[in-house]
Amino acid sequence: MSHPPISPEERFAKVVKALLTNSKVTQSEKKGFGSSALTINGRIFATLNHEGKLLVKLPKLRVDALVASGKGERFDSGRGRPMKEWATIEPVSGDLWLLLAREALNFVASKR
C-alpha cells in the first residue's frame, strides 16, 4: 500500500521539528522572505520558498556542487542575479532536506 505524497510544507515542518531541538535555533515570525525561516544568531539558514522548495544558505563551493549534480539550483531573488551562497532544493529531493538544513545551520553558525 502506497502512502500519499508528502507536501513541501509537511516536509519542511519535519525539518523544523528536528532542528528546533537545538536551543540556539529559532523559527522566524516575520512576513515575506524568511517567513517561517529557521534562524541561528538572528540569521536565516533555511526556509521554504514560495515555490515549495527548500532554500538553504551554504558555502559557494557546496552550492556549485549541488547545481552541478542536478540536486539544486542557485537561488535568484528575482533581481536577475543568482545568489552565490543560496540554493533551492526540489521537494522530490526530500531525503536531502534535513541533511542540507543541518549543513546550512553549521555554516551560518560558524560565520561571525
Secondary structure, DSSP 8 states (H G I E B T S, - for coil): -------HHHHHHHHHHHHTTSTTEEE---SSTTTT-EEETTEEEEEE-TTS-EEEE--HHHHHHHHHHTS-EEEE-SSS-EEEEEEEE-GGGHHHHHHHHHHHHHHHHH--
